[in-house]
Amino acid sequence: MIPEEFIDQLLDRVDLVELVGAEVSLQKKGKDYLGLCPFHSEKTPSFNVIPNKQFYHCFGCGQSGNALTFLLSFKKMGFVEAVEFLAEKTGMQVPKTVSARPAVDASLYDLLAQAKSWFVHKLEHSETAREYLASRGISAETASAFDIGFAPAGWDNLLSRFSVDYPVQRLKDAGLIVETDSRKKYDYFRHRLMFPVRDSKGRVIAFAGRSLTNEQQPKYINSPGSRVFQKKQHLYGLYQALSNKSLDRLFFVEGYMDVITLVQAGISGVVACMGTAVGDFQLKLAYRYVKELVFCFDGDNAGMQAAWKTLKQALPSLGGEKRIRFIFLPEGSDPDSFVSDRGAEAFYELFEQSVRLPDFFFDYLSRELDLASIDGRNSLATAAVPLIRTIRDDILRRLFEKKLQDLIDLPVADLASRPPPRLASKAGASTQYSLLKHALQQLVIAPEAASRIADKPTGWLSVFDDYDAVLLDKVIRVLKESPTDKTPVLLAQFAGSPEYRQLVELSVTD
């Protein structure tokens, strides 16, 4: 392993202007340097190198980073190769250490696989759990295909069984037991239906436990994060979906039972995000295997809001053959109940009526607007332009601009030159808005300032009802969890998020 401290020192020593200037013709502009972006085709320079921050950013395509990311992205070097290249240029010796934590080994996967088999065995001996599955319409064959199991009631059933063969620390590493401050140990999952979570290779990496009664809360719990499981990096059901070699799309649903019910009904390619909104990593994972993602939501206002949140998350990564569609279920239905009541054929009929992302984008923003009026068209442009600018794919971005032009009767060239509007704030709150923006920029430029912010909940920022307040709250939380004094390190925490571009622009704007 290469120590993180060495990488920080290395980046501090590198002359970024010299490194980038060897590949890009740069012209000095004030304190910074400007040139044609090496990552996309452009005629007007929008690629900025900021020496005092050891950072580059293109205002055209959004590419940004430091010396290491430049070598990785532009020169296509491997990470270690890039570190050694920079070390040679700066006269530094690359130290290599053995990790204090061993690499993930087969025994951890083996432990989780054995726990899965133990849960399956316990299901066979639990009439209550089997009756619950039958009441939900899940057949024994489907339960077996998904390796559904049961964690019996009691505090230490699994602990007693597995501590004979495995150290307690290994059971904790696997997320199977909990140890309190007073050194008490007990099973993490108790009296719950168990759903093994597999990675794309089929290895068991975690579990989800579903309560069998309404009294036991929360209804679902997931394994805690571990060296083999980070919830936002996996999709439940993906391994089973990949058994279909002709898979051409993935259906995203909310829960484990949704996945299982739809697959049992004959619908292939069903996955779930395990209780969280879809993230950038999960989108990239899904697009490795298919070109089209279909998200299923309720048809009520909450479903619309969830679809809009998904759209904003996915928008920057779209382009080429990547497509997204939305299914809106009848109010009061979820995928599980809808398919149980009406069958797979009715679900596929809903798919045929699904809304494509570009249509949903403009329909959602145009709702309640009078596009026959100047005010309505201006409101649409104000809301749409900043989002369209997040699209990295040139062709798709131009198509969105053309659609917007048709709706508001304004040339694309005028839209492209329109300055980024201030994000919505409360009427009459201009002083609050400017102070929030100023505070946000200062924190991005000098992240170490977060150490001087009192360690108390920051939810009070929500009283401003302002996008910048929400983002400031998020930046404070990130810096509290992962302190740094370097802007690029902070920005890396937001890479791939809708907020990333705004934070980058704040960091490079005087």
C-alpha positions, 0 to 999 in steps of 0.5 A: 500500500502507498500511504495516504500521507505520501500522496498528499505530500506528492501532490503538494510538490507537483507543478501541475501547470508544467505537468498539464502544459506538456499535453495542453497549450496553456495561456496565463490568465490572471493567477490561473492558466487557460487552454482547450480542454483535452477531454472534449472537443471545443473551439473556445478554451474553457479548461482552467488550471489553478496552480495555487489549488493544484487543481484543474477544471473544465467549465465545458465538460465538467472534467476536473481533478489533480495531477493524479487524476490527470494521469489516470484520465488523460494518460490512461496510467494505472494508479501505482504507475501514476504515483511512481511517475510523479514521484520520479518527477519530484525526486521523491521515493515511494514508500510501500507498507503492508496494510495493518488490515489484511486483504479480504480473504476467502474465510470472510466470504466462507463465513457469510456463505455458512451463515447463509446455509445456517439461516436456510436450515433454520427456515426449514424448521420454522413453521412461522417463517414458512407460513409468512412466505406462503402468505406473501405468495412466495413458493418454496422453489422461489425461496430456495432460488434466492436462498431465503432463510430465517434468524430465530428469536433469541440473543445468541443463537448464531453466536453460540453456533459460530463462535466455536469455529470463528473468532468473535472479531471475525463474526463482528467483521462480517456484521453477524454479531454486535458488541456493546460498550460493556462488552456484551455480545449478541446476534445482529439479526433476531426473529427475522426472515433473511435475504442474502445479498450477493455481489455480481460474482455470486458471493454472499456479502451481506444480509437483509432481515425482514420482521415477521410482525408489525410490532418488531421495528424497523421492518427491514434492517441491513448488515452494517458496512464491512470490508466486503459490503457497502450498501450503495455499491451493490444491487440486490437481485443483480446476480440472479438477473445476470443469469439471463444472458440475453438481458437487455434492461434492468427494472429498479424496484424498492424492496427485496420482496418486490424483486422476489415477487416479480422474478417469481412471476416471470419478469427478468432483470429486477434489482433493488437499491436496498432501501436507499435512493440510487447512487452514481456507483449503482448506476455505473454498475447497472450500465456495465450489463445493460443499456436501459434502466427502468425505475418503478415508482408509485403514481402519487406525488411522493413517487413523482418526487422520487423519480425526479430525484433519480433523474437528477442523479442520473442526468450527468452520466447519460449519453450514447446508448444509455437510456432511462424510463419510468413506470408509475404504478397506480396509487396505492400499489407497489410492484409486489402487490401490483404483480401479485394482483394483476400478473406479469402481463399487466406489468409489461403493459405498464412498461409499454406506457412508461415515460422516457427520461427526456419527456419526464424532464420537461413534463415535470418542470413544465407542470403548473407553468403557462408556457404561452406566457413569457413568465412561464417560459422564463421559469422553465428556462431558469429551472432547466438550464442549470440541469441541462448543463450537468449533462456531460454528453455533448450530443444529448446536451444539445438535444435537450437544449433544442427541445427547450428552445422549441418550448420557449421559442428562444435560440439555443445559442442564447440558452448556452450564453445565459449565465447560471441563475441563482438557485431559488431562495425565499422571497425577500431573503437576499441577504441570507442567500448571499451570506449562505453562498459566501459561507459555502464558498469559504468552506470549499476553499478552506475546508479546514475551517470546518474544525472550528464549527461546533460539534452539534446538529446542523439541521437548523440550516433548513430554516432558510428553505434554500438550496445553498443552505442544504448544500452547506449542511451537507458539506459541513457533515462531510467535513465532520466525518472526513476532515481535510484541509485540501479542496480536491479531497473535499470535492472528491467526496462529491464526485458524481453527485448533482452538487459536484459541479457547483462546488467545483465552480465555487472553488475556482471562482474569485 
